Amino acid sequence: MRPYIPEQLPLQNLDWVRFVSLIGKANAELARYDGILQGIINPQVLLSPLTTKEAVLSSRIEGTQATLEEVLEFEASPHTDIQTEKQKDIQEIINYRRAIRFAVDWLNAKPITLNMTKEVHGILLDSVRGKDKGRGKFRATQNWIGKPGTPIEQAKYIPPEPMRIMEFLSNFEKYIHYEEKDNLVQLAVVHAQFEIIHPFLDGNGRLGRILVPLFLCEKNLLGTPMFYISEYLEAHRDEYYDQLKAVTSEKKWEDWIEFFLKAVIEQSKANSQKAKSILELYEKKKERIQAVTRSKHVIKVLDTLFSRPIFSATDFIRESGIPKRSAIHILNIIEKEGIISILRSGSGRKANIFMFNKLINIIR
């Protein structure tokens, strides 16, 4: 097997008629989801746990095992007695979330560029497995895909040779800003082409999935880059990989594009449902917390619970900005009322760890 030579973009001779029905459905479902996002005053706060869930699932596609609860509990109590391997998984997930936030900030000022992908890659691989694999740099050596320890002769796929990477990446970057017939078909091609080029020695899959919401936002399909596609891709992992493989082995671009459009349709529906459920929970808890606490700090309480659904009393005081005595009083009331529960009782100098169960259940 020789290093693959990617096709130049835009693709020629695509059978667009095959996609007409799916294009309509995908754009309609995405527009519904965007309408819900537009109705949320502070989506970055309310949907923060969904961003963490995306980081968990995207990383799980690559083999990590940590759960959403383990990540949030670790952040609430970093000195928790936890296995070293699990700690590594958690750090990769925390890096993923940091990388998303950096990319969103970048997009507020500048368009998607190759330099942005290098910066994001540097954050993804900061102090974790793969940190010695050219962090933040396009690869200068040949890589290949196969079972761990497999020699290149037994590879399932060999990406382009390193001396031609910039040629293919330059075409890739131009295509991102090209006016294609449909942006969602374009995104399907963008995602696949990035994985085909495999420009880094490690972290290509995660970075390719981070590009999805950024592209949707840059093309004005979403008002804010909060789209969580990894849930669908993780649930259909084998098909995801098989469809990508069929592009390079049999040029089956149409099959891949159909798979990707179906992913957008189903994930838009799931994202819409979760966003609506979170918004409804926010409104219900606003009334409830106001009724039981009579506090002027209700919005600060809510925003803290929704951005950190597993937390310590110390986290709550710091993140809410509520004076300590008032914060502790409020915590005691909402715990007694069953709005939050104690996930782990403190002992000695360790504080109680609380959980906002209803939000965790929606995200889970």
HELIX and SHEET records of a PDB file:
HELIX    1   1 TRP A   16  PHE A   19  5                                   4    
HELIX    2   2 VAL A   20  GLN A   38  1                                  19    
HELIX    3   3 PRO A   43  LEU A   46  1                                   4    
HELIX    4   4 SER A   48  ILE A   61  1                                  14    
HELIX    5   5 LEU A   68  ALA A   76  1                                   9    
HELIX    6   6 THR A   84  ALA A  109  1                                  26    
HELIX    7   7 LEU A  114  LEU A  124  1                                  11    
HELIX    8   8 ILE A  152  GLN A  154  5                                   3    
HELIX    9   9 PRO A  162  ARG A  164  5                                   3    
HELIX   10  10 ILE A  165  ILE A  176  1                                  12    
HELIX   11  11 ASN A  183  ILE A  197  1                                  15    
HELIX   12  12 ASN A  204  GLU A  218  1                                  15    
HELIX   13  13 SER A  230  ALA A  235  1                                   6    
HELIX   14  14 ARG A  237  GLU A  250  1                                  14    
HELIX   15  15 TRP A  253  THR A  293  1                                  41    
HELIX   16  16 VAL A  298  SER A  307  1                                  10    
HELIX   17  17 ALA A  313  SER A  320  1                                   8    
HELIX   18  18 LYS A  324  LYS A  336  1                                  13    
HELIX   19  19 ASN A  357  ILE A  363  1                                   7    
SHEET    1   A 3 ILE A 310  SER A 312  0                                        
SHEET    2   A 3 ILE A 353  MET A 355 -1                                        
SHEET    3   A 3 SER A 341  ARG A 344 -1                                        
END                                                                             
